[in-house]
Amino acid sequence: MSIVGWIILGLLAGAIAKFLLPGRDPGGLIGTTVIGIIGAFLGGWISSRFLDRPISNDFYDTATWVAAIGGSLVLLIAYRLLFGNSRERR
């Protein structure tokens, strides 16, 4: 899969992660989108590097989607923990 494919996968994985973990994000739509893209790359790298599960070149591979969504969820949770209080209402 090309870089463009990973970016599209990241956008969709970020949207799915946001759906699975609703709430107010400190970064808004753009921040969540960037987290989704980075999470897709991170999930794919972790899956292929440490879990001995090579990522398929097929866009519709279930393991690729699970890795991308998992990476997005991990980054979204970490982002909320680190920056979640920065946009509290006063």
C-alpha positions in Angstrom: 0.0 0.0 0.0 1.3 3.4 -0.8 1.7 6.5 1.4 -1.5 7.9 0.1 -3.3 4.6 1.0 -1.9 4.8 4.5 -3.1 8.4 4.8 -6.6 7.5 3.7 -6.5 4.5 6.0 -5.4 6.8 8.8 -8.2 9.3 8.2 -10.8 6.5 8.4 -9.1 4.9 11.4 -9.0 8.2 13.2 -12.8 8.7 12.5 -13.5 5.1 13.8 -11.3 5.7 16.9 -13.2 9.0 17.6 -16.5 7.1 17.2 -15.3 4.4 19.6 -13.9 6.9 22.1 -16.4 9.9 22.0 -15.8 13.0 23.9 -14.2 16.4 23.6 -10.7 16.4 22.1 -8.2 19.1 22.8 -7.2 19.2 19.1 -10.6 19.2 17.5 -11.2 17.7 14.1 -7.8 18.5 12.7 -6.0 17.1 15.7 -8.0 13.9 15.6 -7.3 13.5 11.9 -3.6 13.9 12.4 -3.7 11.5 15.3 -5.5 9.0 13.1 -2.9 9.2 10.3 0.0 8.9 12.8 -1.8 6.1 14.6 -2.2 4.2 11.4 1.5 4.4 10.7 2.3 3.6 14.4 -0.1 0.6 14.5 1.3 -0.8 11.3 4.9 -0.4 12.5 4.2 -2.0 15.9 2.2 -4.9 14.2 5.0 -5.7 11.8 7.9 -5.1 14.1 6.9 -6.5 17.4 3.9 -8.7 16.8 5.4 -10.6 13.9 2.4 -9.8 11.8 3.5 -8.3 8.5 1.1 -5.7 7.1 -0.5 -6.7 3.9 -0.4 -4.6 0.8 -4.2 -5.0 0.5 -6.2 -2.0 1.7 -9.0 -4.3 2.9 -6.9 -6.6 5.1 -8.5 -7.0 8.5 -5.2 -7.0 10.4 -4.1 -3.8 8.8 -7.4 -2.1 9.8 -7.1 -3.4 13.4 -3.5 -2.2 13.7 -4.4 1.2 12.3 -7.5 1.7 14.6 -5.5 0.3 17.6 -2.7 2.8 17.0 -5.2 5.6 16.6 -6.9 4.7 19.8 -3.6 4.5 21.7 -2.6 7.9 20.4 -6.0 9.5 21.1 -6.0 8.3 24.7 -2.4 9.5 25.2 -3.3 12.8 23.6 -6.3 13.3 25.9 -4.2 12.3 29.0 -1.5 14.8 28.1 -3.5 17.7 26.8 -7.1 17.0 27.9 -7.3 19.8 30.5 -5.9 22.5 28.3 -9.3 23.4 26.8 -11.5 23.4 29.9 -14.2 25.9 30.1 -13.7 28.7 32.5 
